[in-house]
């Protein structure tokens, strides 16, 4: 009798226990879940406990400290920017919150791109961790910075000792948490490197799961041409035993428009034979760089800025000016070049090179050199075609990026991609043009980059994953930043969660600084 009573009591207790509501810190209900895999949306509740998603599905009577009614909006993973120049800004007290990044849905950014940034990744990590930051950060090991450290601005091959030092610094960067090697072979001093040097450094990252991400040597027809430059990434990935990423892939200038088909075919062919090659892209018809990067021949930059200026002001001026003229034409003419930042005379910011040169009564190529003599200037360059942009965007191996800086509000007239790239892709290319569907677009911003770079438990909504979550109404997503007025936050991402903490709630930023410095995990 007592045994039957005990069994009955146990059953009652079990029944009560089974009906005890689950408790979470944050509970999201009534949303359309796009989990990041590319699957179409489905309905599910999401329960967050601590920094992780604890449960997904029909969570019934679950309770939470904070309950968010998504009201039929999309619920997605936080976006991942695989090519960001925000590293310096995030290291400052003024910009550590990263609000221009968060406002366009970014919860993770990859810093030190184009081969630039600090060599000491451990020190960079310590800065972020000490002051705290608003977004997650992943760090590249910068090829160009390492080369400059070892060889300064020399245009020659490294000797055996120098190459060994560069390889060792690459390896150390990976040990200190790097996700891979970034290069800017278009820029000096990276442009002085031959492929063998880069392969040796890429190989040093391979045992640590390194990815090779390259601002390619030529995006137009400056030197080897864009087709050969993309092939160079394929060759480095194949011979270095790493994943290769063609960074912010494009066909720059009217002379290169239409080449996206050849670039796509070559990457597809490489992938077919087993080479892991991907690309990233920002969704704009304009690029952004400096007068030096866009117009000055690399031969003039050997030895650094002082040496360059001696050449420009000396007997090589006519030769350099002729090359600047060619490079202006390559980009579509002086009317396609807008001054975005020029501390010497901020009134020039937002004006076209053609207009400023005409006012001064000199040729655009001469005026560009005169600007440079007084100080460095940044440019926005209108040089891409919509056909190429959409063709590249549609590829299943294309990730999304900003290539944007993080600057103080009102500083210059920077490229609007820093404020709006991810919002623009959703608004213009998903909502307005239908170039890609929303599930595909979200995948390019979430699971694809997380998979390529080995970010475990990031970029996907599922139980056990880190709780980086966005809630938004696609109709209200807007890249408010324009070329004329770029300092405007994106709109529509009203609820943003970073590592389980609300960074934005109902359109208002919180004081949370929940970002972390991430390490790849390829085990």
C-alpha positions in Angstrom: 0.0 0.0 0.0 2.7 2.4 1.0 4.6 1.6 -2.3 1.5 2.4 -4.4 1.2 5.7 -2.5 4.8 6.5 -3.0 4.5 5.9 -6.8 1.4 8.1 -6.9 3.1 10.9 -5.0 6.1 10.7 -7.3 3.8 10.9 -10.4 2.0 14.0 -9.0 5.3 15.7 -8.2 6.6 14.9 -11.7 3.4 16.2 -13.3 3.7 19.5 -11.3 7.4 19.7 -12.2 6.7 19.2 -15.9 4.2 22.0 -15.8 6.6 24.4 -14.1 7.1 27.3 -16.5 10.6 27.8 -17.9 12.2 31.0 -16.8 14.5 33.1 -18.9 16.2 36.5 -18.8 14.8 37.5 -22.1 11.9 35.9 -24.0 11.1 36.9 -27.6 7.6 35.9 -28.8 5.6 36.3 -32.0 8.5 36.8 -34.3 9.3 35.5 -37.8 12.6 33.7 -37.2 15.2 33.7 -39.9 17.8 31.6 -38.3 20.7 32.5 -40.6 21.0 29.2 -42.4 19.2 30.5 -45.5 15.9 28.7 -44.6 12.7 30.6 -45.0 11.3 32.2 -41.9 9.3 30.2 -39.4 7.5 31.0 -36.1 9.3 30.3 -32.8 9.8 31.7 -29.4 13.3 32.4 -28.3 14.4 32.1 -24.6 17.7 33.7 -23.6 19.4 32.8 -20.4 22.7 34.5 -19.6 24.7 35.0 -22.9 23.2 32.1 -24.7 20.0 31.1 -26.4 18.6 28.5 -24.0 15.5 27.3 -25.9 13.6 27.8 -29.1 10.2 26.7 -30.2 6.8 26.9 -28.7 7.7 28.0 -25.2 4.1 28.1 -24.0 3.9 29.4 -20.4 7.5 30.4 -20.1 8.3 33.6 -18.2 11.2 36.1 -18.3 12.5 39.3 -16.7 12.1 40.9 -20.1 9.5 39.8 -22.6 9.7 41.2 -26.1 6.7 41.0 -28.4 8.3 40.9 -31.8 4.8 41.6 -33.3 5.4 39.6 -36.5 8.8 41.3 -37.2 11.8 39.4 -38.4 14.1 37.9 -35.7 17.6 37.2 -37.0 21.1 36.6 -35.7 23.2 39.7 -35.2 25.1 40.7 -38.4 28.8 40.1 -38.9 30.9 42.6 -40.8 34.0 40.7 -42.1 35.8 43.8 -43.3 35.7 46.9 -41.0 38.0 49.8 -40.3 36.3 50.4 -36.9 39.1 49.0 -34.9 40.7 52.4 -34.1 37.4 54.0 -33.2 36.3 51.2 -30.9 39.6 51.6 -29.0 38.6 55.2 -28.0 36.5 56.2 -25.0 34.3 58.4 -27.3 33.4 55.6 -29.8 33.7 52.4 -27.9 29.9 52.0 -27.9 30.0 51.4 -31.6 26.5 52.8 -32.1 26.8 53.5 -35.8 27.7 49.8 -36.2 24.9 48.5 -33.9 22.3 50.8 -35.6 22.7 48.9 -38.9 22.5 45.5 -37.1 26.2 44.7 -36.6 27.0 42.8 -33.4 30.4 41.6 -34.7 33.1 43.4 -36.7 36.4 42.1 -38.1 39.2 44.7 -37.6 42.7 45.2 -39.1 41.7 44.6 -42.7 43.7 45.5 -45.8 46.9 44.4 -44.1 46.7 47.4 -41.7 46.3 47.8 -38.0 48.5 46.9 -35.0 50.8 43.9 -35.0 50.4 43.3 -31.3 47.0 41.7 -31.2 47.3 40.9 -27.5 47.7 44.6 -26.7 44.8 45.5 -28.9 42.6 42.8 -27.2 43.6 44.1 -23.8 42.5 47.7 -24.7 39.1 46.5 -25.8 38.6 44.3 -22.7 39.8 46.9 -20.3 37.5 49.7 -21.5 34.6 47.4 -22.8 33.0 47.8 -26.2 29.6 47.7 -27.7 30.1 45.1 -30.4 32.1 41.8 -30.7 35.4 42.1 -32.4 37.5 39.6 -34.4 41.1 40.5 -35.3 43.1 40.0 -38.4 46.9 39.6 -38.5 48.0 42.5 -40.7 50.4 41.6 -43.5 51.2 45.2 -44.5 52.0 46.3 -40.9 54.3 43.3 -40.4 56.1 44.1 -43.7 56.5 47.7 -42.8 57.8 46.7 -39.3 60.4 44.4 -40.8 61.3 46.1 -44.1 59.9 49.7 -43.8 58.7 51.0 -47.2 61.2 49.2 -49.4 60.3 47.8 -52.8 62.2 44.6 -52.8 61.9 40.9 -51.8 62.7 40.1 -48.2 65.9 38.2 -47.5 65.7 34.9 -45.6 66.0 36.5 -42.1 63.4 39.1 -42.9 60.9 36.5 -44.3 61.5 34.3 -41.3 60.7 37.3 -39.0 57.5 38.1 -41.0 56.4 34.4 -40.8 57.0 34.4 -37.0 55.0 37.5 -36.5 52.2 36.0 -38.5 52.3 32.9 -36.3 52.4 34.9 -33.1 49.4 36.9 -34.3 47.4 33.7 -34.7 48.4 32.5 -31.3 47.3 35.8 -29.8 43.8 35.2 -31.3 43.9 36.2 -35.0 41.3 34.8 -37.3 43.7 34.9 -40.3 46.0 37.1 -42.4 44.7 40.2 -44.0 46.6 41.9 -46.9 46.2 45.0 -48.9 48.3 44.2 -52.0 46.7 47.2 -53.8 48.4 49.5 -51.3 52.0 50.2 -50.4 53.9 48.4 -48.9 51.8 45.3 -49.6 52.0 46.1 -53.3 55.7 45.5 -53.2 55.2 41.9 -52.1 55.4 39.0 -54.5 53.1 36.1 -54.1 55.7 33.8 -52.6 56.1 36.1 -49.6 52.4 36.1 -48.9 52.0 32.3 -49.3 54.8 31.8 -46.7 52.9 34.0 -44.3 49.6 32.5 -45.1 51.1 29.0 -44.4 52.1 30.2 -41.0 48.4 30.8 -40.2 47.2 27.5 -41.6 47.8 25.3 -38.5 45.6 27.7 -36.5 42.8 27.6 -39.0 43.8 30.9 -40.7 41.8 32.6 -43.4 43.5 34.8 -46.0 41.5 38.0 -46.7 42.9 40.3 -49.3 42.2 43.7 -50.7 43.3 42.4 -54.0 46.3 43.8 -55.9 44.2 45.3 -58.7 40.4 46.0 -58.8 40.6 47.5 -62.3 43.5 47.6 -64.8 46.1 49.5 -62.8 48.8 46.7 -62.8 47.9 43.0 -63.3 44.2 43.5 -63.8 41.3 42.5 -61.6 41.0 39.0 -63.2 44.6 38.1 -62.4 44.3 39.7 -58.9 41.4 37.5 -58.0 43.4 34.5 -59.3 46.2 35.5 -57.0 43.9 35.0 -54.0 42.9 31.6 -55.4 46.6 30.7 -55.8 47.5 31.9 -52.3 44.6 29.9 -50.7 45.4 26.8 -52.7 49.2 26.8 -52.1 49.0 28.2 -48.6 46.5 25.7 -47.4 44.0 28.3 -46.2 40.6 29.7 -46.9 40.8 32.7 -49.3 38.5 35.7 -49.3 38.5 38.3 -52.1 37.8 41.4 -50.1 35.1 43.8 -51.1 35.0 42.2 -54.6 34.2 44.6 -57.4 35.0 45.6 -61.0 36.2 49.1 -60.7 36.0 51.7 -63.4 34.1 51.7 -66.8 36.9 49.8 -68.4 36.3 46.8 -66.1 32.5 46.8 -66.0 31.1 43.4 -66.9 34.2 41.5 -65.7 32.2 40.2 -62.7 31.1 37.2 -64.9 34.7 36.2 -65.5 35.6 36.6 -61.8 32.6 34.6 -60.7 33.4 31.8 -63.3 37.0 31.6 -62.0 36.0 31.4 -58.4 33.4 28.8 -59.2 36.0 26.8 -61.1 38.4 27.0 -58.2 35.8 25.8 -55.7 34.8 23.0 -58.0 38.3 21.6 -57.8 38.3 22.0 -54.0 39.8 25.4 -53.2 38.0 27.2 -50.4 37.4 30.7 -51.9 34.9 33.3 -50.8 34.3 37.0 -51.3 32.9 39.9 -49.4 31.1 43.0 -50.8 29.6 46.3 -49.7 26.4 47.3 -51.6 27.4 50.6 -53.1 28.3 51.9 -56.5 31.1 54.1 -55.0 34.3 53.0 -53.3 36.3 55.0 -50.8 40.1 55.5 -50.4 42.6 58.3 -50.3 44.3 60.4 -53.0 47.5 58.4 -52.5 45.7 55.0 -52.8 43.5 56.0 -55.7 45.8 58.1 -57.8 49.5 58.0 -56.9 51.7 55.3 -58.5 53.2 52.8 -56.0 56.7 53.5 -57.4 56.4 57.1 -56.1 55.6 55.8 -52.5 58.8 53.8 -52.0 60.5 55.0 -48.8 57.4 56.6 -47.2 55.6 59.9 -47.4 58.7 62.2 -47.2 60.4 60.3 -50.1 57.1 60.5 -52.1 56.7 64.2 -51.6 60.3 64.8 -52.7 59.5 63.0 -55.9 56.2 64.9 -56.4 57.8 68.3 -55.8 61.0 67.4 -57.8 62.0 66.3 -61.2 59.6 63.4 -61.3 56.5 65.6 -61.0 55.6 65.6 -64.7 55.9 61.8 -64.8 53.8 61.3 -61.7 51.2 63.8 -62.9 50.8 61.9 -66.1 50.2 58.7 -64.2 47.7 60.5 -61.9 45.8 61.7 -65.0 45.6 58.1 -66.3 44.4 56.9 -62.9 41.7 59.6 -62.8 40.5 58.5 -66.2 40.6 54.9 -65.0 38.0 55.7 -62.3 35.7 57.5 -64.8 37.0 61.1 -64.7 37.5 63.8 -62.1 33.7 64.4 -61.7 33.4 60.9 -60.2 35.8 61.8 -57.4 34.5 63.5 -54.3 36.7 64.8 -51.5 35.4 63.1 -48.3 38.0 64.3 -45.7 40.6 67.0 -45.9 41.6 68.5 -42.6 43.6 71.3 -44.3 40.4 72.8 -45.7 37.2 71.1 -44.5 35.2 73.3 -46.9 36.4 71.1 -49.7 34.7 68.1 -48.2 31.7 66.9 -50.3 33.0 68.7 -53.4 34.1 67.0 -56.6 37.7 67.1 -57.8 36.5 68.4 -61.2 34.8 71.4 -59.6 37.7 72.3 -57.3 40.2 72.0 -60.1 38.0 74.2 -62.4 37.7 76.9 -59.7 41.5 76.9 -59.3 42.0 77.0 -63.1 44.3 73.9 -63.3 44.0 70.4 -64.6 42.5 67.8 -62.1 45.7 65.8 -62.0 47.7 68.9 -61.1 45.1 69.9 -58.5 45.3 66.5 -56.9 49.0 66.9 -56.4 48.6 70.4 -55.0 46.1 69.0 -52.4 48.5 66.3 -51.5 51.3 68.7 -51.0 49.3 70.4 -48.2 48.0 67.2 -46.6 46.4 63.8 -47.2 42.8 63.8 -48.5 40.2 61.0 -48.6 38.0 60.3 -51.6 34.7 58.7 -52.4 35.0 57.3 -56.0 31.9 56.6 -58.0 33.1 53.7 -60.2 31.0 50.6 -60.1 28.0 49.3 -62.2 24.8 48.0 -60.8 25.0 44.9 -63.0 28.3 43.8 -61.4 27.1 44.6 -57.9 24.0 42.4 -58.3 25.9 39.6 -60.0 28.5 39.4 -57.2 25.8 39.7 -54.5 23.9 36.7 -55.8 26.7 34.3 -55.4 26.3 31.8 -52.5 29.9 32.5 -51.4 29.6 36.3 -51.1 29.5 37.7 -47.6 28.5 41.3 -46.7 30.8 43.9 -45.3 31.0 47.7 -44.8 34.7 48.5 -45.4 33.7 51.5 -43.2 35.5 53.5 -40.6 34.1 54.5 -37.2 34.6 58.3 -36.9 33.2 61.0 -34.6 29.8 62.4 -35.8 30.3 65.3 -38.1 34.0 64.5 -38.9 34.3 64.9 -42.7 31.9 63.6 -45.3 32.9 59.9 -45.2 31.5 57.1 -47.4 28.0 56.3 -46.1 28.8 52.6 -45.9 30.2 53.2 -42.4 26.6 53.9 -41.3 24.4 52.1 -43.7 25.9 49.2 -45.7 23.9 46.4 -44.1 20.6 48.4 -44.0 21.1 49.4 -47.6 21.5 45.8 -48.7 18.2 44.9 -47.1 16.3 48.0 -48.2 17.6 48.4 -51.7 18.6 45.0 -52.9 16.1 42.9 -51.0 13.1 45.2 -50.5 13.2 47.4 -53.6 15.1 45.6 -56.3 14.5 42.0 -55.3 18.1 41.2 -56.3 18.3 38.5 -53.5 15.6 37.2 -51.1 15.8 38.1 -47.5 16.8 34.6 -46.2 19.8 34.6 -48.6 20.7 38.2 -47.6 20.6 37.3 -43.9 22.7 34.2 -44.5 25.4 36.3 -46.2 25.5 38.5 -43.0 25.4 35.7 -40.4 26.1 32.0 -40.8 28.2 32.3 -43.9 30.9 34.6 -42.3 30.7 32.7 -39.0 31.4 29.4 -40.8 34.1 30.8 -43.0 36.0 32.3 -40.1 35.3 29.6 -37.5 33.3 31.6 -35.1 31.7 28.8 -33.0 28.1 29.3 -31.9 27.9 32.7 -33.7 25.8 33.7 -36.6 22.8 31.4 -36.1 19.7 31.2 -34.0 19.5 27.9 -32.2 19.6 26.6 -28.7 23.2 26.8 -27.3 24.3 29.6 -29.6 25.4 33.0 -28.3 22.5 35.4 -28.0 23.4 38.0 -30.6 19.9 38.8 -31.9 18.1 41.5 -34.0 14.4 42.3 -34.3 13.3 44.4 -37.2 10.5 45.2 -39.6 12.0 45.0 -43.1 9.7 47.8 -44.4 11.1 50.2 -41.8 14.8 49.3 -42.4 16.5 52.4 -43.9 20.0 53.4 -44.7 19.5 57.1 -43.8 23.2 57.9 -44.5 23.7 59.4 -48.0 26.8 60.5 -49.9 26.0 64.2 -49.0 24.9 63.5 -45.4 26.6 60.4 -44.3 26.5 60.9 -40.5 23.1 59.4 -40.0 22.3 56.2 -38.2 20.5 53.4 -39.9 16.9 53.0 -39.0 14.6 50.0 -38.2 16.8 47.8 -36.0 14.9 48.8 -32.8 15.8 45.8 -30.6 19.4 44.6 -30.6 20.9 41.9 -28.2 24.6 41.4 -27.8 25.8 38.3 -25.8 22.4 38.2 -24.1 22.3 41.9 -23.1 20.0 44.5 -24.7 22.1 47.1 -26.5 19.0 48.7 -28.0 15.4 48.5 -26.9 12.5 49.9 -28.7 14.8 52.2 -30.7 16.8 53.5 -27.8 20.4 52.6 -27.0 21.1 51.2 -23.5 24.4 51.7 -21.6 25.4 48.1 -22.2 28.9 47.4 -23.4 28.5 43.6 -23.9 30.9 43.1 -26.8 33.8 40.6 -26.6 37.0 39.9 -28.5 36.4 36.6 -30.3 38.7 33.8 -31.1 38.1 31.4 -33.9 37.4 27.7 -33.1 38.1 25.2 -35.8 38.4 22.1 -33.7 
